[in-house]
Amino acid sequence: MTGEMLAATEVDVRGSTLTGPLILADAQVTGPVICSGAQLTGTDGDGYALAATAIKASNVYLDSGFAATGAVVLWGAEVTGQLFCGGARLTGRDDDGNALIADRMKTIDVFLHEGFTANGAIRLAGAEITGQLTCRGAQLERDERGRAMFADGMKTGGHAFLNEGFTANGAIRLQGAEITGLLSLDTAQLNGTENGNALVADAMKVGNDVFLHGFTAAGAVRLAGADITGHLTCSGAQLTGTDKDGNALVADGIKAGGVYLDGGFTAAGTVRLAGADITGEVGCRGAQLTAHDSGGNALVGGGMKVSDTVWLDGGFTAAGTVSLHSARVGGSVVLAPAKPEGANEVEFTFNAKRAQIIGALRWAPAGQVTGRVNLDGAVAGELEDDWSGKRANGYWPAGGRLSLKGFTYDRLTSDHPVRVTQRLAWLRSQYEQATKDSPAAFATQPYEQLAAVYRRTGQDTAARKVAIARRADLRHYGNLNWYRRAGSWLLDKAIKYGYQTWRAGVGLAAVFVAVWVLSSLAQQHHLMVPVGDSEGLHPPPSATRCTSNYPCFYPAGYAIDTVIPLITVHQAQYWGPNGHAAWGKAWVAGTWIATGLGWTLATLLVAG
């Protein structure tokens, strides 16, 4: 039968065996085209067993055991009803490897299910399906470019089902497709790739949810720029392959109501959500990210916007960096990575530089973290960490692998009381073990932030300890020159940088008492002599005996003149040490030292 028959009420070849091609190009069929159970064993010069280009019909039946040893072409067809291919076996293909070509076809529903098999690719590029696309259980092979389904630009007014045993030995392409309902690839198996990609759905629009429950893919899944009104759910999905850049899931710029990579989700490459706009939450509970890209990233969420919580817990592991660089999270970020099987520590690296977290940043890893954690410039409404039991340093990384420069938070909470000394050790872990060749840059802001939080909660004593520690740690880790370190040490020991000025007062009193005692001893051993005008006085004045013609010597007064600046009782004006006597020079040196200490301590007292 050929296209010379341009008009008919119906075409019915059900159950027939045709040794030549069935040509219906441009045919006008007011009723259905019925090929149910037909066996098309012949092809034309292009390898087509059924050529129905631009056909018009009410329904097309290629079901109930329909078989074709060549390609089936419905390019540009207008089917006012449905296309039924349930149970069809397309064993042939054209020169490009296509088994079914239905580009730009218009119809209500397309059914490729109930045992449908194709020995080549299925093409639905630009097709307009006002109802739904059903490919449940379909078995597809690939074309010469590695594609099992090419449906770029396809539009459906209902759902698209590629699930329940759907298997493709090539890539599925839905780039730019518009699916008004949901898209389901639950339990689908994509065993082939095109340029390393198993599913290509960039810029796809879906009016409901996208389900990939139990889905497996031998290559990368691309959803870059996709617009999903509902949720993207990949619970239990197994992404065993990657693209040439090492990515397993590429969803940069995606819009979705929520993203769920949980329930045993695994990825053998990087998961990318950079610039994603998620109006719900991102759930990675129990996800296993077993590899990373060339940059060391396992999860890339830079610039991501999430209205709710980001969950990285419930057995979550990542073999590379989890990056939320500059991300904005309206809820909380829960970080509770697990230990890899057989490990004693948690290999977890986290980068939240300049991230904004409206809720809490919750830190509760299952063991000591050995990777780097970068919170530089991050903002969190609350920092919640776990210091219970034997969780040394709260399991935050030590040895210079923690960076807190510019990190701000409004509150500190923990299920277990945390001493201020523990919090200071947490801050100092930024600098410990830094080498002389590459010392960690000391930052005062983390100390000021911690002190400010303590002050807001009425813990003034703790705030003062942090303020003191900030200046002391600057001396230890701030790469100061020797004289600045010396000055810092003096302020530390004397007045604790102004927070314990009583230390200078106590020191000044101690020096005063010492000079008083020593002055009394010097008086008894004749080390004190008159230094005023005593010529011609009789009897000559002596420190051990008062005379009426010269001021008497008082050890306490001499100590005041020696030690206390700006206060004088004129003892030093009339009495002084005898440098020529035994121990005289030592006593002279002692008074100079006492005067210097007095001035220093008094100055520190006033300044403090």
VOGU-3710 file (C-alpha; in Angstrom, 3 decimals, decimal comma):
1> mtgemlaate> 0,000/0,000/0,000  1,498/3,353/-0,951  0,798/7,022/-0,482  -0,995/7,202/-3,825  -4,117/6,635/-1,728  -4,303/10,171/-0,351  -7,695/9,859/1,384  -9,498/7,045/3,203  -11,925/6,498/5,995  -9,506/4,056/7,650
11> vdvrgstltg> -6,463/1,882/7,030  -6,743/-1,607/8,455  -3,983/-4,181/8,000  -4,345/-5,854/11,354  -2,817/-9,309/11,588  -1,340/-9,006/8,084  2,162/-9,892/6,980  3,567/-7,343/4,533  6,778/-8,206/2,712  7,108/-4,683/1,408
21> pliladaqvt> 7,010/-1,298/3,155  3,722/0,331/4,152  3,852/3,844/2,686  1,210/6,314/3,928  3,045/9,603/3,471  0,675/12,613/3,459  -2,322/10,319/3,670  -5,628/11,799/4,847  -7,394/9,187/6,981  -10,607/10,295/8,635
31> gpvicsgaql> -10,657/7,217/10,822  -7,936/5,107/12,419  -4,835/3,430/11,054  -4,956/-0,113/12,441  -1,822/-2,236/12,262  -2,417/-4,315/15,375  -0,573/-7,639/15,133  0,761/-6,814/11,673  4,194/-8,086/10,592  6,099/-5,645/8,373
41> tgtdgdgyal> 9,097/-7,546/7,027  10,098/-5,297/4,147  11,663/-1,823/3,935  12,137/0,928/1,396  15,448/2,367/0,308  15,714/4,449/3,496  15,191/1,469/5,755  11,559/2,364/6,590  9,009/-0,398/7,171  6,161/2,072/7,806
51> aataikasnv> 6,426/5,553/6,337  3,515/7,729/7,466  5,077/11,183/7,223  2,549/14,006/7,769  -0,304/11,528/7,947  -3,636/12,623/9,380  -5,694/10,077/11,295  -7,978/9,697/14,279  -5,913/6,972/16,001  -2,882/4,868/15,126
61> yldsgfaatg> -2,691/1,288/16,394  0,743/-0,357/16,318  0,066/-2,776/19,148  -0,886/-6,337/20,089  2,238/-7,940/18,684  2,915/-5,450/15,881  6,430/-6,040/14,493  8,544/-4,171/11,973  11,980/-5,054/10,630  12,532/-1,456/9,537
71> avvlwgaevt> 12,027/1,981/11,036  8,533/3,359/11,678  8,163/6,993/10,591  5,378/9,246/11,875  7,218/12,523/11,348  4,771/15,449/11,386  1,773/13,180/11,842  -1,490/14,644/13,128  -3,354/12,093/15,200  -6,504/13,467/16,776
81> gqlfcggarl> -6,685/10,536/19,168  -3,935/8,273/20,471  -0,866/6,465/19,254  -0,971/2,899/20,621  2,245/0,873/20,516  1,680/-1,442/23,452  3,602/-4,666/22,950  5,088/-3,570/19,625  8,459/-4,998/18,581  10,513/-2,717/16,354
91> tgrdddgnal> 13,452/-4,883/15,354  14,684/-2,689/12,524  16,221/0,753/12,249  17,204/3,298/9,647  20,764/4,267/8,729  20,978/6,637/11,720  19,893/3,958/14,169  16,304/5,140/14,686  13,484/2,659/15,235  10,575/5,121/15,626
101> iadrmktidv> 10,632/8,658/14,195  7,766/10,851/15,402  9,309/14,325/15,382  6,710/17,132/15,401  3,891/14,656/15,717  0,661/15,992/17,208  -1,552/13,681/19,208  -3,400/13,312/22,470  -1,611/10,331/24,044  1,374/8,153/23,174
111> flhegftang> 1,519/4,638/24,616  4,840/2,789/24,284  4,333/0,229/27,022  3,256/-3,342/27,835  6,399/-4,952/26,463  7,259/-2,373/23,811  10,791/-2,946/22,447  12,852/-1,041/19,935  16,152/-2,041/18,384  17,016/1,616/17,890
121> airlagaeit> 16,213/5,093/19,139  12,767/6,641/19,621  12,475/10,196/18,260  9,820/12,579/19,604  11,638/15,874/19,042  9,203/18,776/18,959  6,222/16,443/19,362  3,047/17,954/20,810  1,214/15,491/23,048  -1,823/17,082/24,669
131> gqltcrgaql> -2,300/14,129/26,981  0,397/11,849/28,401  3,422/9,907/27,258  3,536/6,381/28,676  6,645/4,237/28,244  6,248/1,930/31,239  8,477/-1,110/30,891  9,705/-0,143/27,412  13,034/-1,587/26,218  15,062/0,750/23,974
141> erdergramf> 18,352/0,425/22,160  20,498/3,325/20,944  21,112/5,181/17,715  24,495/5,830/16,139  25,095/8,824/18,478  24,327/6,906/21,635  20,738/8,134/22,131  17,849/5,831/23,013  15,179/8,570/23,107  15,465/11,952/21,456
151> adgmktggha> 12,614/14,174/22,659  14,152/17,646/22,755  11,443/20,314/22,666  8,636/17,806/23,216  5,464/19,118/24,859  2,980/17,095/26,861  -0,214/18,348/28,407  -0,206/15,546/30,967  2,311/13,221/32,582  5,343/11,455/31,141
161> flnegftang> 6,030/7,938/32,429  9,376/6,296/31,685  9,253/3,949/34,639  8,358/0,512/36,014  11,118/-1,402/34,283  11,851/1,141/31,556  15,305/0,300/30,178  17,400/2,218/27,682  20,808/1,237/26,376  21,412/4,800/25,299
171> airlqgaeit> 20,847/8,316/26,556  17,411/9,890/27,109  17,191/13,447/25,781  14,470/15,807/27,023  16,301/19,076/26,556  13,863/21,977/26,455  10,897/19,645/26,845  7,702/20,984/28,428  5,785/18,489/30,547  2,669/19,931/32,153
181> gllsldtaql> 2,223/17,028/34,554  4,832/14,947/36,326  7,850/13,140/34,922  8,560/9,703/36,363  11,664/7,625/35,757  11,155/5,492/38,856  13,266/2,290/38,670  14,305/3,190/35,107  17,673/1,887/33,948  19,749/4,018/31,589
191> ngtengnalv> 22,619/1,779/30,590  24,107/3,875/27,799  25,385/7,404/27,319  25,813/10,183/24,806  29,107/11,978/25,427  29,055/10,654/28,977  25,449/11,733/29,663  22,666/9,262/30,393  19,830/11,801/30,816  19,934/15,218/29,174
201> adamkvgndv> 17,093/17,478/30,286  18,632/20,946/30,362  16,052/23,773/30,394  13,221/21,250/30,749  9,968/22,526/32,267  7,842/20,234/34,417  4,568/21,405/35,930  4,626/18,824/38,724  7,221/16,516/40,307  10,169/14,692/38,781
211> flhgftaaga> 10,612/11,215/40,255  13,796/9,175/39,964  13,111/6,647/42,747  15,418/3,657/42,383  16,687/5,101/39,102  20,072/3,961/37,761  22,238/5,735/35,202  25,537/4,717/33,667  26,313/8,343/32,819  25,659/11,848/34,063
221> vrlagaditg> 22,164/13,245/34,630  21,833/16,784/33,267  19,080/19,079/34,538  20,848/22,422/34,177  18,351/25,275/34,063  15,380/22,943/34,458  12,196/24,487/35,882  10,357/21,984/38,095  7,232/23,256/39,821  7,193/20,330/42,236
231> hltcsgaqlt> 10,019/18,321/43,767  13,015/16,600/42,248  13,109/13,283/44,086  16,069/10,958/43,524  15,596/8,714/46,565  17,596/5,531/46,117  18,947/6,574/42,721  22,289/5,082/41,667  24,380/7,352/39,428  27,284/5,108/38,510
241> gtdkdgnalv> 28,751/7,131/35,642  30,052/10,642/34,992  30,561/13,090/32,169  34,016/14,139/30,975  34,245/16,674/33,831  33,572/14,096/36,526  29,974/15,149/37,197  27,247/12,650/38,029  24,367/15,145/38,422  24,424/18,576/36,791
251> adgikaggvy> 21,557/20,738/38,028  23,122/24,194/37,921  20,476/26,910/37,886  17,637/24,467/38,463  14,349/25,719/39,907  12,406/23,261/42,038  10,090/23,061/45,013  12,536/20,709/46,751  15,464/18,433/45,959  15,800/15,026/47,614
261> ldggftaagt> 18,973/13,007/47,155  18,310/10,559/49,959  17,171/7,035/50,757  20,425/5,412/49,654  21,212/7,838/46,825  24,741/7,280/45,498  26,796/9,221/42,981  30,119/8,198/41,495  30,801/11,807/40,516  30,135/15,364/41,553
271> vrlagaditg> 26,601/16,569/42,295  26,154/20,132/41,037  23,443/22,509/42,272  25,296/25,775/41,678  22,908/28,713/41,388  19,886/26,502/42,024  16,690/28,132/43,303  14,937/25,707/45,677  11,735/26,943/47,308  11,633/23,959/49,670
281> evgcrgaqlt> 14,459/21,971/51,192  17,491/20,041/50,006  17,610/16,601/51,567  20,778/14,524/51,255  20,083/12,234/54,204  22,040/9,037/53,774  23,479/10,089/50,398  26,819/8,536/49,440  28,935/10,801/47,240  31,828/8,503/46,458
291> ahdsggnalv> 33,903/10,620/44,067  34,829/14,204/43,222  35,730/16,315/40,198  39,154/17,679/39,290  38,619/20,535/41,749  38,032/18,119/44,616  34,297/18,862/44,892  31,712/16,199/45,691  28,728/18,575/46,074  28,708/22,037/44,500
301> gggmkvsdtv> 25,999/24,375/45,768  27,717/27,703/45,228  25,249/30,580/44,971  22,343/28,230/45,643  19,119/29,636/47,128  17,179/27,351/49,459  14,065/28,548/51,262  14,090/25,728/53,809  16,675/23,423/55,393  19,689/21,701/53,846
311> wldggftaag> 20,072/18,203/55,330  23,487/16,524/55,179  22,961/13,846/57,799  21,496/10,385/58,353  24,638/8,590/57,179  25,688/11,196/54,612  29,258/10,814/53,317  31,214/12,738/50,699  34,589/11,857/49,220  35,245/15,487/48,313
321> tvslhsarvg> 34,365/19,024/49,307  30,776/19,976/50,065  30,581/23,559/48,847  27,854/26,029/49,794  29,997/29,018/48,841  27,811/32,162/48,821  24,662/30,058/49,217  21,555/31,577/50,820  19,553/29,252/53,044  16,267/30,388/54,575
331> gsvvlapakp> 16,219/27,515/57,048  19,070/25,646/58,692  22,083/23,722/57,441  22,449/20,392/59,227  25,949/18,910/59,008  26,156/15,432/60,494  28,414/13,462/58,144  29,015/9,819/58,978  32,219/7,825/59,223  33,010/5,788/56,127
341> eganeveftf> 32,752/2,080/56,781  35,766/0,865/58,766  37,080/4,411/59,431  37,743/5,998/62,819  37,456/9,566/61,566  35,160/11,534/59,300  36,666/12,535/55,977  34,600/15,653/55,439  35,533/18,970/53,816  33,056/21,847/53,920
351> nakraqiiga> 33,191/25,267/52,293  30,521/27,779/53,293  32,490/30,924/52,583  30,164/33,940/52,517  27,093/31,731/52,902  23,995/33,223/54,538  22,015/30,914/56,804  18,909/32,405/58,375  18,411/29,490/60,746  21,012/27,398/62,499
361> lrwapagqvt> 24,287/25,971/61,330  24,112/22,618/63,103  27,421/20,770/63,470  27,178/17,163/64,681  29,552/14,848/62,779  29,823/11,214/63,841  33,557/11,463/64,527  36,588/13,703/64,430  36,617/15,587/61,141  39,935/15,493/59,289
371> grvnldgava> 39,089/17,737/56,338  38,981/21,517/56,111  36,016/23,640/57,150  35,855/27,168/55,749  33,285/29,536/57,269  35,006/32,785/56,261  32,448/35,563/55,910  29,533/33,220/56,571  26,455/34,420/58,484  24,239/32,173/60,606
381> geleddwsgk> 21,343/32,979/62,884  22,589/30,350/65,305  25,608/28,113/65,715  24,584/24,796/67,203  27,275/22,203/67,840  27,666/19,069/69,927  30,345/18,889/72,652  28,898/15,973/74,573  30,863/12,977/75,795  34,400/12,732/74,489
391> rangywpagg> 33,891/14,926/71,456  37,221/16,736/71,650  36,937/20,243/70,211  33,337/19,400/69,307  34,775/17,322/66,427  35,653/20,536/64,641  38,857/20,126/62,614  42,087/21,180/64,319  45,624/21,877/63,212  44,842/24,947/61,127
401> rlslkgftyd> 42,110/23,237/59,076  39,310/25,448/60,449  38,804/29,005/59,190  36,397/31,385/60,937  37,467/34,802/59,634  34,379/37,004/59,330  32,001/34,274/60,510  29,094/35,827/62,437  26,244/34,268/64,390  23,607/35,610/66,772
411> rltsdhpvrv> 23,439/32,722/69,236  25,422/29,747/70,500  23,577/26,599/71,522  24,639/23,109/72,508  22,983/20,143/74,159  26,018/19,942/76,462  27,483/22,884/78,452  30,523/24,330/76,698  33,171/26,068/78,788  34,730/29,290/77,540
421> tqrlawlrsq> 38,124/27,524/77,532  36,692/25,008/75,050  35,396/27,790/72,834  38,829/29,430/72,925  40,456/26,146/71,960  37,981/26,025/69,065  39,151/29,466/67,891  42,821/28,577/68,341  42,457/25,450/66,234  42,567/27,832/63,257
431> yeqatkdspa> 46,251/28,497/63,888  47,707/25,442/65,596  50,400/23,576/63,686  50,695/26,333/61,107  54,203/26,223/59,672  56,707/29,068/59,796  56,834/29,074/56,010  53,060/29,458/55,700  51,705/30,841/58,980  47,944/31,174/59,309
441> afatqpyeql> 46,824/34,783/59,061  45,620/35,802/62,509  42,170/37,418/62,615  40,728/39,240/65,608  37,129/39,104/64,348  36,358/35,516/65,511  37,301/36,529/69,073  35,283/39,738/68,922  32,296/37,786/67,563  32,456/35,223/70,363
451> aavyrrtgqd> 32,854/37,931/73,010  29,884/39,860/71,572  27,649/36,773/71,789  28,711/36,222/75,405  27,949/39,844/76,250  24,499/39,669/74,623  23,656/36,681/76,778  24,887/38,355/79,976  28,081/36,289/80,300  30,403/39,230/80,935
461> taarkvaiar> 33,099/37,172/82,644  33,334/34,854/79,653  33,387/37,860/77,307  36,335/39,338/79,227  38,232/36,043/79,037  37,743/35,981/75,286  38,891/39,599/74,967  42,036/38,809/76,968  42,672/35,671/74,921  42,383/37,636/71,692
471> radlrhygnl> 45,340/39,830/72,613  47,370/36,970/74,051  46,771/34,823/70,959  47,832/37,703/68,746  51,218/37,457/70,471  51,392/33,696/69,850  49,946/33,456/66,347  50,079/36,982/64,938  53,646/36,882/63,562  54,655/39,984/65,599
481> nwyrragswl> 58,205/41,293/65,799  60,107/40,889/69,069  59,374/44,260/70,605  55,646/44,042/69,929  55,619/40,589/71,491  57,488/41,997/74,512  54,980/44,818/74,884  52,088/42,383/74,579  53,641/40,129/77,221  53,998/43,079/79,623
491> ldkaikygyq> 50,393/44,157/79,155  49,288/40,566/79,616  51,135/39,988/82,874  50,625/43,470/84,301  46,990/44,349/83,635  45,641/41,588/81,350  45,295/44,163/78,584  43,224/46,455/80,785  40,716/43,861/81,937  42,488/43,222/85,273
501> twragvglaa> 44,085/46,563/86,154  44,211/45,536/89,799  47,258/43,490/88,844  49,238/46,714/88,293  47,986/48,073/91,632  49,064/44,889/93,395  52,441/45,036/91,659  52,896/48,674/92,607  52,032/47,890/96,231  54,478/44,980/96,217
511> vfvavwvlss> 57,308/47,174/94,924  56,440/49,827/97,525  56,549/47,306/100,376  59,825/45,870/99,085  61,465/49,318/98,942  60,060/50,131/102,373  61,576/46,976/103,871  64,876/47,461/102,073  64,973/51,130/103,111  64,570/50,050/106,723
521> laqqhhlmvp> 67,468/47,618/106,325  69,550/50,286/104,591  68,821/52,634/107,489  70,124/50,088/109,979  73,267/49,380/107,918  74,099/53,049/107,363  73,480/52,928/103,624  71,330/56,060/103,746  73,097/59,394/103,974  72,003/63,040/103,784
531> vgdseglhpp> 71,986/64,476/100,264  70,725/67,920/101,225  72,723/70,868/102,556  74,066/69,554/105,866  77,398/71,376/105,982  78,131/72,928/109,385  75,268/71,195/111,118  75,985/69,853/114,555  75,366/67,184/115,424  75,658/65,889/111,852
541> psatrctsny> 72,389/64,317/110,617  72,120/60,524/110,573  69,477/58,179/109,140  69,362/56,285/112,406  68,958/59,352/114,623  66,707/62,394/114,246  68,144/65,869/114,797  66,339/69,133/115,156  68,273/70,826/112,413  67,626/68,299/109,525
551> pcfypagyai> 64,594/66,277/108,390  64,446/62,805/109,849  64,667/59,705/107,622  61,461/57,674/107,285  61,672/54,415/105,258  58,009/54,542/104,256  58,334/58,112/103,020  61,472/57,251/101,100  59,611/54,341/99,493  56,850/56,728/98,444
561> dtviplitvh> 59,293/59,120/96,813  61,100/56,246/95,093  58,169/54,180/93,842  55,068/56,382/93,534  55,301/58,851/90,624  54,006/62,419/90,941  53,748/62,078/94,731  56,558/63,402/96,931  57,069/63,665/100,687  60,557/65,129/100,177
571> qaqywgpngh> 62,412/62,164/101,650  64,389/61,623/98,456  65,234/65,337/98,500  67,179/64,963/101,768  68,233/61,327/101,827  69,864/58,972/99,379  71,935/55,782/99,176  75,643/55,826/99,929  77,211/54,401/96,836  80,648/54,162/98,446
581> aawgkawvag> 79,580/51,848/101,253  79,465/48,091/100,997  76,415/47,065/98,939  75,911/50,752/98,240  76,072/50,413/94,492  73,608/47,541/94,626  71,267/49,694/96,669  71,622/52,547/94,168  70,785/50,184/91,322  67,841/48,835/93,306
591> twiatglgwt> 66,357/52,310/93,763  66,654/52,980/90,049  64,921/49,705/89,259  62,208/50,429/91,819  61,624/53,870/90,320  61,361/52,378/86,835  58,944/49,708/87,990  56,915/52,299/89,854  56,537/54,508/86,807  55,736/51,526/84,572
601> latllvag> 53,154/50,006/86,879  51,543/53,332/87,678  51,295/54,175/83,998  49,737/50,779/83,243  47,331/51,228/86,137  46,175/54,605/84,873  46,020/53,445/81,235  44,145/50,277/82,162
//
